Amino acid sequence: MPIYEYVCSNCACQFELMRPFSRSGEAAPCPKCKKPSSRKISAFAAFAKGSDGGSTAPIAGAGGGCSSCGASSCSTCGH
């Protein structure tokens, strides 16, 4: 089952919830205030191992190194 990220518009709590894809668009109850929370857009990066054992550039379509920039590695952007 996928893990989805949610944010509560009432108390700004951010949390993750594992649920089936069929329920991914449904509001989730906030663990703090119990109000309905909406799903966040998640960013991720995927890397592959090169023939030398080191990490290669991000896999196409997988996003940048972190959600705060478009760099392919944190050493480039300083995070």
Chimera marker file (.cmm) of the C-alpha trace (Angstrom):
<marker_set name="trace">
<marker id="1" x="0.000" y="0.000" z="0.000" r="1" g="1" b="0" radius="0.5"/>
<marker id="2" x="1.306" y="3.485" z="-0.822" r="1" g="1" b="0" radius="0.5"/>
<marker id="3" x="2.087" y="6.103" z="1.817" r="1" g="1" b="0" radius="0.5"/>
<marker id="4" x="0.486" y="9.510" z="1.243" r="1" g="1" b="0" radius="0.5"/>
<marker id="5" x="1.326" y="12.864" z="2.856" r="1" g="1" b="0" radius="0.5"/>
<marker id="6" x="-1.440" y="15.050" z="4.273" r="1" g="1" b="0" radius="0.5"/>
<marker id="7" x="-1.656" y="18.535" z="5.772" r="1" g="1" b="0" radius="0.5"/>
<marker id="8" x="-4.370" y="19.843" z="8.079" r="1" g="1" b="0" radius="0.5"/>
<marker id="9" x="-5.763" y="23.255" z="7.113" r="1" g="1" b="0" radius="0.5"/>
<marker id="10" x="-6.994" y="23.739" z="10.696" r="1" g="1" b="0" radius="0.5"/>
<marker id="11" x="-3.785" y="23.212" z="12.730" r="1" g="1" b="0" radius="0.5"/>
<marker id="12" x="-1.100" y="22.860" z="9.969" r="1" g="1" b="0" radius="0.5"/>
<marker id="13" x="-0.145" y="19.381" z="11.174" r="1" g="1" b="0" radius="0.5"/>
<marker id="14" x="1.642" y="17.370" z="8.458" r="1" g="1" b="0" radius="0.5"/>
<marker id="15" x="1.426" y="13.580" z="8.605" r="1" g="1" b="0" radius="0.5"/>
<marker id="16" x="1.685" y="10.418" z="6.531" r="1" g="1" b="0" radius="0.5"/>
<marker id="17" x="-0.940" y="7.738" z="6.097" r="1" g="1" b="0" radius="0.5"/>
<marker id="18" x="-0.756" y="4.338" z="4.446" r="1" g="1" b="0" radius="0.5"/>
<marker id="19" x="-3.942" y="3.627" z="2.531" r="1" g="1" b="0" radius="0.5"/>
<marker id="20" x="-5.092" y="1.935" z="-0.667" r="1" g="1" b="0" radius="0.5"/>
<marker id="21" x="-4.827" y="3.823" z="-3.947" r="1" g="1" b="0" radius="0.5"/>
<marker id="22" x="-8.633" y="3.765" z="-4.200" r="1" g="1" b="0" radius="0.5"/>
<marker id="23" x="-8.827" y="6.022" z="-1.105" r="1" g="1" b="0" radius="0.5"/>
<marker id="24" x="-5.902" y="8.331" z="-1.963" r="1" g="1" b="0" radius="0.5"/>
<marker id="25" x="-8.109" y="11.329" z="-2.793" r="1" g="1" b="0" radius="0.5"/>
<marker id="26" x="-10.255" y="11.117" z="0.339" r="1" g="1" b="0" radius="0.5"/>
<marker id="27" x="-9.720" y="13.536" z="3.222" r="1" g="1" b="0" radius="0.5"/>
<marker id="28" x="-7.888" y="11.990" z="6.189" r="1" g="1" b="0" radius="0.5"/>
<marker id="29" x="-8.545" y="12.793" z="9.857" r="1" g="1" b="0" radius="0.5"/>
<marker id="30" x="-5.786" y="14.892" z="11.429" r="1" g="1" b="0" radius="0.5"/>
<marker id="31" x="-4.070" y="12.983" z="14.275" r="1" g="1" b="0" radius="0.5"/>
<marker id="32" x="-3.954" y="16.188" z="16.392" r="1" g="1" b="0" radius="0.5"/>
<marker id="33" x="-7.301" y="17.938" z="15.961" r="1" g="1" b="0" radius="0.5"/>
<marker id="34" x="-9.301" y="15.221" z="14.107" r="1" g="1" b="0" radius="0.5"/>
<marker id="35" x="-10.416" y="17.673" z="11.361" r="1" g="1" b="0" radius="0.5"/>
<marker id="36" x="-10.383" y="16.505" z="7.707" r="1" g="1" b="0" radius="0.5"/>
<marker id="37" x="-6.980" y="17.019" z="6.069" r="1" g="1" b="0" radius="0.5"/>
<marker id="38" x="-6.100" y="17.187" z="2.388" r="1" g="1" b="0" radius="0.5"/>
<marker id="39" x="-3.389" y="15.290" z="0.546" r="1" g="1" b="0" radius="0.5"/>
<marker id="40" x="-0.096" y="17.072" z="-0.225" r="1" g="1" b="0" radius="0.5"/>
<marker id="41" x="1.819" y="16.802" z="-3.466" r="1" g="1" b="0" radius="0.5"/>
<marker id="42" x="4.891" y="14.694" z="-2.657" r="1" g="1" b="0" radius="0.5"/>
<marker id="43" x="8.331" y="15.031" z="-4.219" r="1" g="1" b="0" radius="0.5"/>
<marker id="44" x="10.881" y="12.252" z="-4.373" r="1" g="1" b="0" radius="0.5"/>
<marker id="45" x="14.147" y="11.317" z="-6.047" r="1" g="1" b="0" radius="0.5"/>
<marker id="46" x="15.250" y="7.917" z="-7.303" r="1" g="1" b="0" radius="0.5"/>
<marker id="47" x="18.874" y="7.019" z="-7.990" r="1" g="1" b="0" radius="0.5"/>
<marker id="48" x="20.450" y="3.964" z="-9.577" r="1" g="1" b="0" radius="0.5"/>
<marker id="49" x="23.843" y="2.378" z="-8.904" r="1" g="1" b="0" radius="0.5"/>
<marker id="50" x="26.428" y="2.847" z="-11.599" r="1" g="1" b="0" radius="0.5"/>
<marker id="51" x="28.814" y="0.110" z="-12.720" r="1" g="1" b="0" radius="0.5"/>
<marker id="52" x="31.411" y="1.495" z="-10.277" r="1" g="1" b="0" radius="0.5"/>
<marker id="53" x="28.980" y="1.114" z="-7.346" r="1" g="1" b="0" radius="0.5"/>
<marker id="54" x="28.373" y="4.860" z="-6.974" r="1" g="1" b="0" radius="0.5"/>
<marker id="55" x="25.079" y="6.664" z="-7.426" r="1" g="1" b="0" radius="0.5"/>
<marker id="56" x="24.173" y="7.892" z="-10.879" r="1" g="1" b="0" radius="0.5"/>
<marker id="57" x="22.092" y="10.940" z="-11.794" r="1" g="1" b="0" radius="0.5"/>
<marker id="58" x="18.407" y="10.811" z="-10.789" r="1" g="1" b="0" radius="0.5"/>
<marker id="59" x="16.247" y="8.490" z="-12.847" r="1" g="1" b="0" radius="0.5"/>
<marker id="60" x="14.256" y="10.405" z="-15.482" r="1" g="1" b="0" radius="0.5"/>
<marker id="61" x="10.917" y="11.650" z="-14.169" r="1" g="1" b="0" radius="0.5"/>
<marker id="62" x="11.830" y="11.084" z="-10.536" r="1" g="1" b="0" radius="0.5"/>
<marker id="63" x="12.321" y="14.736" z="-9.581" r="1" g="1" b="0" radius="0.5"/>
<marker id="64" x="15.284" y="16.589" z="-8.133" r="1" g="1" b="0" radius="0.5"/>
<marker id="65" x="17.431" y="15.912" z="-5.087" r="1" g="1" b="0" radius="0.5"/>
<marker id="66" x="14.972" y="17.474" z="-2.630" r="1" g="1" b="0" radius="0.5"/>
<marker id="67" x="11.690" y="19.330" z="-2.682" r="1" g="1" b="0" radius="0.5"/>
<marker id="68" x="13.306" y="22.747" z="-2.173" r="1" g="1" b="0" radius="0.5"/>
<marker id="69" x="15.226" y="22.859" z="-5.459" r="1" g="1" b="0" radius="0.5"/>
<marker id="70" x="15.759" y="21.198" z="-8.804" r="1" g="1" b="0" radius="0.5"/>
<marker id="71" x="19.385" y="20.134" z="-8.250" r="1" g="1" b="0" radius="0.5"/>
<marker id="72" x="20.251" y="16.486" z="-8.792" r="1" g="1" b="0" radius="0.5"/>
<marker id="73" x="22.248" y="16.198" z="-5.575" r="1" g="1" b="0" radius="0.5"/>
<marker id="74" x="22.268" y="17.936" z="-2.201" r="1" g="1" b="0" radius="0.5"/>
<marker id="75" x="25.972" y="18.757" z="-2.554" r="1" g="1" b="0" radius="0.5"/>
<marker id="76" x="24.987" y="21.039" z="-5.447" r="1" g="1" b="0" radius="0.5"/>
<marker id="77" x="22.334" y="23.052" z="-3.600" r="1" g="1" b="0" radius="0.5"/>
<marker id="78" x="23.749" y="22.869" z="-0.053" r="1" g="1" b="0" radius="0.5"/>
<marker id="79" x="20.959" y="20.890" z="1.654" r="1" g="1" b="0" radius="0.5"/>
<link id1="1" id2="2" r="1" g="1" b="0" radius="0.2"/>
<link id1="2" id2="3" r="1" g="1" b="0" radius="0.2"/>
<link id1="3" id2="4" r="1" g="1" b="0" radius="0.2"/>
<link id1="4" id2="5" r="1" g="1" b="0" radius="0.2"/>
<link id1="5" id2="6" r="1" g="1" b="0" radius="0.2"/>
<link id1="6" id2="7" r="1" g="1" b="0" radius="0.2"/>
<link id1="7" id2="8" r="1" g="1" b="0" radius="0.2"/>
<link id1="8" id2="9" r="1" g="1" b="0" radius="0.2"/>
<link id1="9" id2="10" r="1" g="1" b="0" radius="0.2"/>
<link id1="10" id2="11" r="1" g="1" b="0" radius="0.2"/>
<link id1="11" id2="12" r="1" g="1" b="0" radius="0.2"/>
<link id1="12" id2="13" r="1" g="1" b="0" radius="0.2"/>
<link id1="13" id2="14" r="1" g="1" b="0" radius="0.2"/>
<link id1="14" id2="15" r="1" g="1" b="0" radius="0.2"/>
<link id1="15" id2="16" r="1" g="1" b="0" radius="0.2"/>
<link id1="16" id2="17" r="1" g="1" b="0" radius="0.2"/>
<link id1="17" id2="18" r="1" g="1" b="0" radius="0.2"/>
<link id1="18" id2="19" r="1" g="1" b="0" radius="0.2"/>
<link id1="19" id2="20" r="1" g="1" b="0" radius="0.2"/>
<link id1="20" id2="21" r="1" g="1" b="0" radius="0.2"/>
<link id1="21" id2="22" r="1" g="1" b="0" radius="0.2"/>
<link id1="22" id2="23" r="1" g="1" b="0" radius="0.2"/>
<link id1="23" id2="24" r="1" g="1" b="0" radius="0.2"/>
<link id1="24" id2="25" r="1" g="1" b="0" radius="0.2"/>
<link id1="25" id2="26" r="1" g="1" b="0" radius="0.2"/>
<link id1="26" id2="27" r="1" g="1" b="0" radius="0.2"/>
<link id1="27" id2="28" r="1" g="1" b="0" radius="0.2"/>
<link id1="28" id2="29" r="1" g="1" b="0" radius="0.2"/>
<link id1="29" id2="30" r="1" g="1" b="0" radius="0.2"/>
<link id1="30" id2="31" r="1" g="1" b="0" radius="0.2"/>
<link id1="31" id2="32" r="1" g="1" b="0" radius="0.2"/>
<link id1="32" id2="33" r="1" g="1" b="0" radius="0.2"/>
<link id1="33" id2="34" r="1" g="1" b="0" radius="0.2"/>
<link id1="34" id2="35" r="1" g="1" b="0" radius="0.2"/>
<link id1="35" id2="36" r="1" g="1" b="0" radius="0.2"/>
<link id1="36" id2="37" r="1" g="1" b="0" radius="0.2"/>
<link id1="37" id2="38" r="1" g="1" b="0" radius="0.2"/>
<link id1="38" id2="39" r="1" g="1" b="0" radius="0.2"/>
<link id1="39" id2="40" r="1" g="1" b="0" radius="0.2"/>
<link id1="40" id2="41" r="1" g="1" b="0" radius="0.2"/>
<link id1="41" id2="42" r="1" g="1" b="0" radius="0.2"/>
<link id1="42" id2="43" r="1" g="1" b="0" radius="0.2"/>
<link id1="43" id2="44" r="1" g="1" b="0" radius="0.2"/>
<link id1="44" id2="45" r="1" g="1" b="0" radius="0.2"/>
<link id1="45" id2="46" r="1" g="1" b="0" radius="0.2"/>
<link id1="46" id2="47" r="1" g="1" b="0" radius="0.2"/>
<link id1="47" id2="48" r="1" g="1" b="0" radius="0.2"/>
<link id1="48" id2="49" r="1" g="1" b="0" radius="0.2"/>
<link id1="49" id2="50" r="1" g="1" b="0" radius="0.2"/>
<link id1="50" id2="51" r="1" g="1" b="0" radius="0.2"/>
<link id1="51" id2="52" r="1" g="1" b="0" radius="0.2"/>
<link id1="52" id2="53" r="1" g="1" b="0" radius="0.2"/>
<link id1="53" id2="54" r="1" g="1" b="0" radius="0.2"/>
<link id1="54" id2="55" r="1" g="1" b="0" radius="0.2"/>
<link id1="55" id2="56" r="1" g="1" b="0" radius="0.2"/>
<link id1="56" id2="57" r="1" g="1" b="0" radius="0.2"/>
<link id1="57" id2="58" r="1" g="1" b="0" radius="0.2"/>
<link id1="58" id2="59" r="1" g="1" b="0" radius="0.2"/>
<link id1="59" id2="60" r="1" g="1" b="0" radius="0.2"/>
<link id1="60" id2="61" r="1" g="1" b="0" radius="0.2"/>
<link id1="61" id2="62" r="1" g="1" b="0" radius="0.2"/>
<link id1="62" id2="63" r="1" g="1" b="0" radius="0.2"/>
<link id1="63" id2="64" r="1" g="1" b="0" radius="0.2"/>
<link id1="64" id2="65" r="1" g="1" b="0" radius="0.2"/>
<link id1="65" id2="66" r="1" g="1" b="0" radius="0.2"/>
<link id1="66" id2="67" r="1" g="1" b="0" radius="0.2"/>
<link id1="67" id2="68" r="1" g="1" b="0" radius="0.2"/>
<link id1="68" id2="69" r="1" g="1" b="0" radius="0.2"/>
<link id1="69" id2="70" r="1" g="1" b="0" radius="0.2"/>
<link id1="70" id2="71" r="1" g="1" b="0" radius="0.2"/>
<link id1="71" id2="72" r="1" g="1" b="0" radius="0.2"/>
<link id1="72" id2="73" r="1" g="1" b="0" radius="0.2"/>
<link id1="73" id2="74" r="1" g="1" b="0" radius="0.2"/>
<link id1="74" id2="75" r="1" g="1" b="0" radius="0.2"/>
<link id1="75" id2="76" r="1" g="1" b="0" radius="0.2"/>
<link id1="76" id2="77" r="1" g="1" b="0" radius="0.2"/>
<link id1="77" id2="78" r="1" g="1" b="0" radius="0.2"/>
<link id1="78" id2="79" r="1" g="1" b="0" radius="0.2"/>
</marker_set>
